[in-house]
């Protein structure tokens, strides 16, 4: 399970908004010059992210919590978002090129249609099994009311 620590900032019914701060391990990584994470961390400036998750551990506003997502769910979501559209784009481009007798315009149109179909299919698959791809609260690390003593 991939986890991240955050703070509950708001309640919304049976769900909570959890705020996390993007951190980067670039200072301790040997591959810092050849990695895109450093660029992403620099672009974000350490800004906070907020995510809405089901409140399965009875967290309250101000609690420090751990949120997590299963590695298999993350891998599946990555394949759905990246691989399916790209594979459909390549296949549709080849088919458009073949069916048109070698015209590049048909190949480009096929690529655009295949990519669009891939995004649409990915969205439909995600909605069908969306609960698997959502992060969830794993535990409350520190309760807000303990800090007031």
Backbone as ProteinMPNN parsed JSONL, in Angstrom:
{"seq_chain_A": "XXXXXXXXXXXXXXXXXXXXXXXXXXXXXXXXXXXXXXXXXXXXXXXXXXXXXXXXXXXXXXXXXXXXXXXXXXXXXXXXXXXXXXXXXXXXXXXXXXXXXXXXXXXXXXXXXXXXXXXXXXXXXXXXXXXXXXXXXXXXXXXXXXXXX", "coords_chain_A": {"N_chain_A": [[0.845, -1.176, 0.0], [0.548, 2.196, -0.824], [1.226, 5.039, 0.965], [0.331, 8.203, 2.464], [0.731, 11.002, 4.558], [-1.619, 13.198, 5.983], [-3.777, 15.998, 6.817], [-6.929, 16.384, 8.261], [-9.18, 18.647, 6.984], [-11.799, 19.383, 6.593], [-15.206, 18.31, 7.015], [-17.559, 16.399, 5.178], [-20.431, 15.201, 5.073], [-20.388, 11.746, 5.117], [-17.782, 11.723, 4.42], [-14.397, 13.021, 4.263], [-12.33, 15.914, 3.818], [-9.01, 15.759, 3.082], [-5.912, 17.221, 3.547], [-2.821, 17.293, 1.991], [0.699, 17.864, 1.819], [2.788, 18.332, -0.875], [5.743, 16.6, -1.109], [9.215, 16.145, -1.803], [11.753, 13.823, -2.46], [14.128, 14.567, -3.544], [16.579, 15.615, -2.671], [17.931, 13.545, -1.451], [18.182, 11.614, -3.356], [19.968, 9.762, -5.772], [19.518, 9.959, -8.473], [18.678, 12.496, -9.152], [19.117, 14.408, -11.187], [18.219, 13.273, -13.523], [15.517, 12.842, -13.372], [11.982, 13.215, -13.572], [10.458, 13.904, -11.382], [11.669, 15.847, -9.821], [11.338, 18.147, -11.328], [8.54, 18.336, -11.318], [8.09, 18.69, -8.564], [9.372, 21.119, -8.16], [7.806, 22.763, -9.746], [5.366, 22.675, -8.433], [5.889, 23.883, -6.033], [5.642, 22.966, -3.425], [3.002, 23.042, -2.769], [-0.235, 22.581, -1.296], [-2.364, 19.735, -1.513], [-5.735, 18.723, -1.8], [-7.931, 16.145, -0.973], [-10.88, 14.237, -1.308], [-12.091, 11.783, 0.739], [-13.551, 8.686, 1.91], [-14.767, 8.591, 5.226], [-13.666, 6.387, 7.059], [-12.478, 5.879, 9.475], [-13.483, 7.425, 11.461], [-12.546, 10.12, 11.613], [-11.821, 13.517, 12.623], [-12.042, 17.093, 12.111], [-8.885, 18.562, 11.915], [-7.464, 16.339, 12.715], [-4.551, 14.323, 12.286], [-3.986, 12.165, 9.684], [-3.482, 9.02, 7.986], [-3.533, 8.357, 4.621], [-4.16, 5.972, 2.067], [-3.458, 3.986, -0.863], [-3.949, 1.052, -2.712], [-1.292, -0.736, -4.288], [-1.83, -2.273, -6.577], [-4.234, -1.191, -7.441], [-3.375, 1.365, -8.113], [-1.613, 0.747, -10.202], [-3.435, -0.405, -12.008], [-5.093, 1.819, -12.501], [-3.233, 3.516, -13.712], [-2.639, 2.094, -16.061], [-5.159, 2.217, -17.236], [-5.447, 4.953, -17.683], [-3.199, 5.703, -19.206], [-2.126, 3.541, -20.907], [-4.319, 2.274, -22.317], [-5.568, 4.418, -23.912], [-3.318, 5.09, -25.536], [-2.681, 2.693, -26.864], [-5.061, 2.254, -28.311], [-4.943, 4.543, -29.902], [-2.668, 4.074, -31.531], [-3.412, 1.69, -32.862], [-5.768, 2.544, -34.209], [-4.672, 4.511, -35.824], [-2.994, 3.026, -37.499], [-4.928, 1.408, -38.747], [-6.468, 3.418, -40.027], [-4.576, 4.383, -41.836], [-4.112, 2.099, -43.39], [-6.695, 1.519, -44.46], [-7.197, 3.761, -45.978], [-5.527, 3.643, -48.052], [-2.966, 4.544, -47.685], [-2.89, 7.266, -47.006], [-1.799, 10.052, -45.177], [-3.402, 11.849, -43.775], [-5.701, 10.407, -43.124], [-4.59, 8.592, -41.378], [-3.816, 10.285, -39.311], [-6.329, 11.272, -38.519], [-7.469, 8.862, -37.711], [-5.784, 8.353, -35.538], [-6.471, 10.428, -33.752], [-9.176, 9.84, -33.338], [-8.935, 7.268, -32.225], [-7.475, 7.826, -29.882], [-9.306, 9.464, -28.557], [-11.404, 7.618, -28.234], [-10.106, 5.858, -26.534], [-9.752, 7.415, -24.2], [-12.438, 7.796, -23.563], [-13.283, 5.136, -23.155], [-11.637, 4.457, -21.003], [-12.658, 6.171, -19.057], [-15.254, 5.148, -18.772], [-14.691, 2.526, -17.84], [-13.443, 3.182, -15.442], [-15.506, 4.373, -14.011], [-17.162, 2.198, -13.705], [-15.775, 0.516, -11.949], [-14.973, 2.237, -9.922], [-14.598, 2.508, -7.095], [-12.443, 0.939, -6.436], [-10.239, 2.384, -7.212], [-10.027, 4.546, -5.568], [-8.375, 6.417, -3.03], [-8.078, 5.642, 0.489], [-8.861, 6.223, 3.97], [-6.503, 5.162, 6.266], [-5.63, 5.184, 8.942], [-5.948, 7.092, 12.008], [-3.499, 9.228, 12.99], [-2.833, 11.205, 14.872], [-4.924, 12.674, 17.118], [-6.934, 15.571, 16.955], [-8.005, 16.719, 19.297], [-6.255, 15.913, 21.277], [-4.17, 17.679, 21.155], [-4.984, 19.929, 22.446], [-4.706, 19.782, 25.157]], "CA_chain_A": [[0.0, 0.0, 0.0], [1.254, 3.466, -0.885], [0.567, 5.891, 1.96], [0.708, 9.612, 2.597], [0.17, 11.598, 5.771], [-2.306, 14.458, 5.737], [-4.555, 16.57, 7.913], [-8.349, 16.565, 7.934], [-9.486, 20.077, 7.007], [-13.246, 19.619, 6.561], [-16.096, 17.158, 6.946], [-18.636, 16.533, 4.192], [-21.244, 13.999, 5.231], [-19.602, 10.603, 5.592], [-16.461, 11.846, 3.801], [-13.579, 14.103, 4.805], [-11.313, 16.512, 2.968], [-7.686, 15.597, 3.671], [-4.927, 18.07, 2.893], [-1.443, 16.806, 2.05], [1.692, 18.759, 1.231], [3.691, 17.606, -1.762], [7.145, 16.602, -0.706], [10.075, 15.496, -2.765], [12.955, 13.225, -1.884], [15.178, 14.844, -4.519], [17.859, 15.91, -2.055], [18.615, 12.314, -1.061], [18.143, 10.66, -4.458], [21.14, 9.83, -6.651], [19.088, 10.199, -9.856], [17.916, 13.744, -9.145], [19.253, 15.186, -12.415], [17.561, 12.617, -14.632], [14.182, 12.43, -12.951], [10.945, 14.229, -13.754], [9.851, 14.26, -10.097], [12.269, 17.1, -9.36], [10.679, 19.22, -12.072], [7.17, 18.447, -10.809], [8.131, 19.25, -7.217], [9.725, 22.535, -8.286], [6.663, 23.473, -10.321], [4.268, 22.763, -7.469], [6.292, 24.766, -4.946], [5.239, 22.43, -2.13], [1.607, 23.404, -2.511], [-1.093, 21.583, -0.664], [-3.405, 19.048, -2.276], [-6.857, 18.28, -0.977], [-8.605, 14.989, -1.561], [-12.089, 13.827, -0.598], [-12.066, 10.338, 0.966], [-14.552, 8.171, 2.847], [-14.318, 8.676, 6.622], [-13.821, 5.036, 7.591], [-11.823, 5.771, 10.791], [-14.115, 8.429, 12.321], [-11.635, 11.252, 11.776], [-12.431, 14.833, 12.822], [-11.253, 18.217, 11.608], [-7.651, 18.778, 12.651], [-6.754, 15.074, 12.929], [-3.537, 13.894, 11.337], [-4.396, 10.848, 9.235], [-2.737, 8.383, 6.905], [-4.36, 7.881, 3.527], [-3.418, 4.995, 1.289], [-4.054, 3.363, -2.042], [-3.315, -0.219, -3.016], [-0.4, -0.66, -5.437], [-2.494, -2.849, -7.74], [-5.219, -0.213, -7.909], [-2.628, 2.435, -8.775], [-1.144, 0.204, -11.471], [-4.601, -0.521, -12.882], [-5.511, 3.162, -12.912], [-2.223, 4.012, -14.649], [-2.876, 1.429, -17.34], [-6.407, 2.736, -17.773], [-5.275, 6.343, -18.107], [-2.117, 5.876, -20.174], [-1.92, 2.482, -21.897], [-5.49, 2.033, -23.168], [-5.676, 5.421, -24.976], [-2.197, 5.039, -26.475], [-2.82, 1.499, -27.701], [-6.138, 2.507, -29.272], [-4.485, 5.563, -30.848], [-1.768, 3.444, -32.499], [-4.191, 0.75, -33.679], [-6.651, 3.31, -35.091], [-3.824, 5.188, -36.804], [-2.593, 2.01, -38.483], [-6.117, 1.059, -39.527], [-6.792, 4.547, -40.902], [-3.567, 4.417, -42.897], [-4.346, 0.938, -44.253], [-7.981, 1.615, -45.145], [-7.227, 4.89, -46.904], [-4.565, 3.438, -49.139], [-1.687, 5.173, -47.379], [-2.971, 8.715, -46.799], [-1.416, 10.461, -43.828], [-4.525, 12.516, -43.117], [-6.569, 9.377, -42.548], [-3.874, 8.035, -40.23], [-3.917, 11.262, -38.224], [-7.711, 11.256, -38.058], [-7.62, 7.621, -36.961], [-5.078, 8.504, -34.261], [-7.278, 11.292, -32.889], [-10.381, 9.096, -32.964], [-8.524, 6.193, -31.327], [-7.125, 8.42, -28.593], [-10.571, 9.873, -27.93], [-12.101, 6.4, -27.819], [-9.376, 5.334, -25.382], [-10.108, 8.214, -23.03], [-13.838, 7.501, -23.254], [-13.334, 3.779, -22.596], [-11.018, 4.525, -19.676], [-13.61, 6.82, -18.139], [-16.346, 4.2, -18.524], [-14.165, 1.46, -16.99], [-13.182, 3.753, -14.121], [-16.787, 4.564, -13.319], [-17.714, 0.882, -13.383], [-15.072, -0.021, -10.784], [-14.329, 3.411, -9.343], [-14.24, 2.399, -5.677], [-11.134, 0.307, -6.331], [-9.184, 3.34, -7.515], [-10.05, 5.657, -4.616], [-7.607, 6.262, -1.787], [-8.928, 5.511, 1.678], [-8.213, 6.514, 5.247], [-5.96, 3.952, 6.864], [-5.657, 5.341, 10.404], [-5.753, 8.423, 12.592], [-2.193, 9.236, 13.638], [-2.884, 12.093, 16.032], [-6.262, 13.257, 17.22], [-6.856, 17.012, 17.156], [-8.336, 17.093, 20.655], [-5.103, 15.64, 22.135], [-3.276, 18.824, 21.107], [-5.545, 21.028, 23.224], [-4.479, 19.575, 26.588]], "C_chain_A": [[0.892, 1.241, 0.0], [0.503, 4.431, 0.028], [1.125, 7.306, 1.932], [0.033, 10.146, 3.858], [-0.443, 12.944, 5.425], [-3.075, 14.895, 6.96], [-5.982, 16.78, 7.437], [-8.666, 18.055, 8.071], [-10.98, 20.372, 6.981], [-13.982, 18.284, 6.511], [-17.174, 17.442, 5.912], [-19.437, 15.241, 4.214], [-20.421, 12.867, 5.826], [-18.204, 10.583, 4.972], [-15.711, 13.015, 4.439], [-12.634, 14.622, 3.722], [-9.988, 16.399, 3.709], [-6.704, 16.422, 2.853], [-3.545, 17.465, 3.092], [-0.537, 17.845, 1.397], [2.612, 17.916, 0.364], [5.109, 17.733, -1.241], [7.944, 15.863, -1.75], [11.318, 14.984, -2.063], [14.166, 13.505, -2.771], [16.544, 15.09, -3.881], [18.628, 14.636, -1.722], [18.683, 11.294, -2.187], [19.34, 10.857, -5.384], [20.76, 10.17, -8.091], [18.397, 11.536, -10.013], [18.022, 14.538, -10.439], [18.518, 14.557, -13.596], [16.13, 12.215, -14.349], [13.19, 13.57, -13.138], [10.298, 14.673, -12.464], [10.396, 15.591, -9.59], [11.604, 18.296, -10.042], [9.259, 19.434, -11.557], [7.15, 19.073, -9.419], [8.466, 20.739, -7.264], [8.552, 23.348, -8.817], [5.54, 23.656, -9.313], [4.601, 23.686, -6.316], [5.857, 24.265, -3.579], [3.811, 22.768, -1.769], [0.825, 22.246, -1.934], [-2.073, 21.002, -1.679], [-4.522, 18.697, -1.316], [-7.578, 17.172, -1.721], [-9.784, 14.61, -0.676], [-12.092, 12.302, -0.49], [-13.151, 9.952, 1.959], [-13.967, 8.17, 4.26], [-14.548, 7.336, 7.317], [-13.208, 4.873, 8.982], [-12.34, 6.817, 11.77], [-13.17, 9.588, 12.638], [-12.434, 12.539, 11.93], [-11.511, 15.903, 12.258], [-10.057, 18.441, 12.514], [-6.857, 17.507, 12.903], [-5.677, 14.876, 11.867], [-3.851, 12.45, 10.977], [-3.428, 10.315, 8.182], [-3.74, 7.922, 5.869], [-3.515, 6.931, 2.696], [-4.208, 4.505, 0.098], [-3.252, 2.104, -2.339], [-2.461, -0.088, -4.276], [-1.057, -1.193, -6.704], [-3.546, -1.898, -8.311], [-4.527, 0.93, -8.639], [-2.111, 1.976, -10.131], [-2.291, 0.088, -12.47], [-5.073, 0.83, -13.381], [-4.524, 3.757, -13.913], [-2.397, 3.387, -16.025], [-4.127, 1.974, -18.019], [-6.227, 4.134, -18.357], [-4.262, 6.487, -19.237], [-2.105, 4.821, -21.273], [-3.107, 2.318, -22.843], [-5.624, 3.114, -24.245], [-4.543, 5.356, -25.999], [-2.29, 3.828, -27.401], [-3.917, 1.704, -28.739], [-5.744, 3.561, -30.306], [-3.602, 4.93, -31.931], [-2.536, 2.509, -33.423], [-5.082, 1.506, -34.665], [-5.854, 4.057, -36.156], [-3.387, 4.218, -37.901], [-3.77, 1.621, -39.362], [-6.521, 2.176, -40.485], [-5.841, 4.644, -42.074], [-3.815, 3.288, -43.895], [-5.611, 1.108, -45.09], [-8.02, 2.741, -46.178], [-6.26, 4.719, -48.066], [-3.267, 4.197, -48.915], [-1.717, 6.675, -47.184], [-2.665, 9.069, -45.344], [-2.56, 11.126, -43.07], [-5.467, 11.526, -42.456], [-5.908, 8.738, -41.328], [-3.956, 8.987, -39.045], [-5.332, 11.316, -37.658], [-7.987, 9.994, -37.238], [-6.957, 7.709, -35.596], [-5.897, 9.338, -33.286], [-8.528, 10.553, -32.422], [-10.046, 7.961, -31.994], [-8.171, 6.702, -29.944], [-8.386, 8.848, -27.842], [-11.353, 8.668, -27.429], [-11.425, 5.785, -26.601], [-9.692, 6.094, -24.115], [-11.545, 7.925, -22.588], [-13.967, 6.129, -22.598], [-12.732, 3.753, -21.195], [-11.95, 5.144, -18.653], [-14.763, 5.88, -17.784], [-15.881, 3.066, -17.603], [-13.933, 1.96, -15.575], [-14.471, 3.925, -13.345], [-17.405, 3.238, -12.915], [-17.065, 0.302, -12.129], [-14.364, 1.062, -10.013], [-13.894, 3.298, -7.902], [-12.86, 1.788, -5.501], [-10.002, 1.309, -6.49], [-9.121, 4.5, -6.53], [-9.111, 5.393, -3.447], [-8.569, 6.172, -0.608], [-8.127, 5.874, 2.915], [-7.762, 5.203, 5.864], [-6.034, 4.035, 8.381], [-5.551, 6.816, 10.77], [-4.438, 8.37, 13.349], [-2.2, 10.044, 14.927], [-4.237, 12.778, 16.024], [-6.129, 14.729, 17.585], [-7.107, 17.397, 18.614], [-7.188, 16.809, 21.639], [-4.16, 16.828, 22.203], [-3.745, 19.955, 22.019], [-5.248, 20.895, 24.729], [-3.361, 20.402, 27.13]], "O_chain_A": [[1.871, 1.313, 0.742], [-0.705, 4.62, -0.115], [2.228, 7.561, 1.447], [-1.099, 9.778, 4.174], [0.134, 13.729, 4.673], [-3.032, 14.247, 8.005], [-6.213, 17.293, 6.341], [-8.452, 18.653, 9.126], [-11.395, 21.484, 7.309], [-13.459, 17.277, 6.035], [-17.646, 18.572, 5.781], [-19.154, 14.307, 3.464], [-19.833, 13.006, 6.898], [-17.523, 9.558, 4.994], [-16.312, 13.883, 5.072], [-12.2, 13.882, 2.839], [-9.857, 16.884, 4.833], [-6.669, 16.334, 1.625], [-3.145, 17.161, 4.215], [-0.967, 18.606, 0.529], [3.151, 16.906, 0.816], [5.6, 18.829, -0.971], [7.405, 15.045, -2.496], [11.863, 15.644, -1.178], [15.135, 12.746, -2.744], [17.568, 14.798, -4.499], [19.859, 14.648, -1.713], [19.204, 10.198, -1.981], [19.681, 11.986, -5.736], [21.611, 10.627, -8.854], [17.594, 11.7, -10.932], [17.097, 15.28, -10.767], [18.225, 15.245, -14.574], [15.586, 11.337, -15.019], [13.508, 14.735, -12.898], [9.646, 15.717, -12.435], [9.659, 16.376, -8.993], [11.344, 19.321, -9.412], [8.823, 20.571, -11.379], [6.286, 19.899, -9.126], [7.912, 21.528, -6.499], [8.329, 24.482, -8.393], [4.842, 24.67, -9.331], [3.696, 24.224, -5.678], [5.714, 25.065, -2.655], [3.448, 22.778, -0.593], [1.199, 21.082, -2.079], [-2.542, 21.695, -2.582], [-4.274, 18.407, -0.145], [-7.804, 17.249, -2.928], [-9.695, 14.658, 0.551], [-12.096, 11.607, -1.506], [-13.613, 10.777, 2.747], [-12.812, 7.795, 4.461], [-15.509, 7.174, 8.07], [-13.397, 3.833, 9.612], [-11.709, 7.072, 12.795], [-13.02, 9.981, 13.795], [-13.559, 12.653, 11.445], [-10.344, 15.644, 11.965], [-10.196, 18.503, 13.736], [-5.685, 17.583, 13.27], [-5.869, 15.218, 10.7], [-3.97, 11.601, 11.86], [-2.663, 11.065, 7.576], [-4.679, 7.19, 6.181], [-2.294, 7.071, 2.632], [-5.435, 4.59, 0.049], [-2.026, 2.096, -2.229], [-2.855, 0.591, -5.225], [-0.866, -0.636, -7.785], [-3.721, -1.816, -9.527], [-5.021, 1.412, -9.658], [-2.164, 2.729, -11.103], [-2.14, 0.441, -13.64], [-5.416, 0.976, -14.554], [-4.932, 4.429, -14.86], [-2.313, 4.078, -17.04], [-4.147, 2.169, -19.235], [-6.791, 4.455, -19.403], [-4.449, 7.31, -20.133], [-2.078, 5.167, -22.454], [-2.914, 2.231, -24.056], [-5.782, 2.763, -25.415], [-4.775, 5.543, -27.193], [-2.005, 3.935, -28.594], [-3.735, 1.372, -29.91], [-6.164, 3.482, -31.461], [-3.773, 5.219, -33.116], [-2.333, 2.532, -34.637], [-5.144, 1.142, -35.84], [-6.329, 4.215, -37.281], [-3.409, 4.555, -39.085], [-3.632, 1.515, -40.581], [-6.879, 1.908, -41.632], [-6.258, 4.955, -43.19], [-3.736, 3.497, -45.106], [-5.595, 0.867, -46.297], [-8.786, 2.681, -47.139], [-6.193, 5.565, -48.958], [-2.541, 4.467, -49.872], [-0.662, 7.31, -47.195], [-3.199, 8.467, -44.413], [-2.668, 10.978, -41.853], [-5.973, 11.774, -41.361], [-6.584, 8.386, -40.362], [-4.142, 8.554, -37.908], [-5.509, 11.396, -36.442], [-8.653, 10.049, -36.204], [-7.492, 7.207, -34.607], [-6.003, 8.986, -32.111], [-8.898, 10.63, -31.25], [-10.792, 7.719, -31.045], [-8.526, 6.082, -28.942], [-8.512, 8.619, -26.639], [-11.903, 8.693, -26.327], [-12.102, 5.246, -25.725], [-9.881, 5.488, -23.06], [-11.83, 7.822, -21.395], [-14.675, 5.976, -21.603], [-13.265, 3.096, -20.302], [-12.02, 4.688, -17.511], [-15.195, 5.824, -16.633], [-16.604, 2.687, -16.681], [-14.196, 1.241, -14.611], [-14.518, 3.649, -12.146], [-18.095, 3.157, -11.898], [-17.742, -0.341, -11.327], [-13.268, 0.84, -9.498], [-12.912, 3.928, -7.509], [-12.174, 2.083, -4.522], [-8.914, 1.101, -5.953], [-8.243, 5.356, -6.646], [-9.055, 4.277, -2.93], [-9.728, 6.576, -0.703], [-6.896, 5.839, 2.918], [-8.537, 4.253, 5.972], [-6.448, 3.08, 9.038], [-5.133, 7.657, 9.973], [-4.278, 7.554, 14.256], [-1.644, 9.625, 15.942], [-4.635, 13.387, 15.031], [-5.306, 15.093, 18.425], [-6.471, 18.325, 19.114], [-7.147, 17.398, 22.719], [-3.428, 16.986, 23.18], [-2.964, 20.854, 22.33], [-5.523, 21.823, 25.489], [-3.06, 20.328, 28.321]]}, "name": "protein", "num_of_chains": 1, "seq": "XXXXXXXXXXXXXXXXXXXXXXXXXXXXXXXXXXXXXXXXXXXXXXXXXXXXXXXXXXXXXXXXXXXXXXXXXXXXXXXXXXXXXXXXXXXXXXXXXXXXXXXXXXXXXXXXXXXXXXXXXXXXXXXXXXXXXXXXXXXXXXXXXXXXX"}
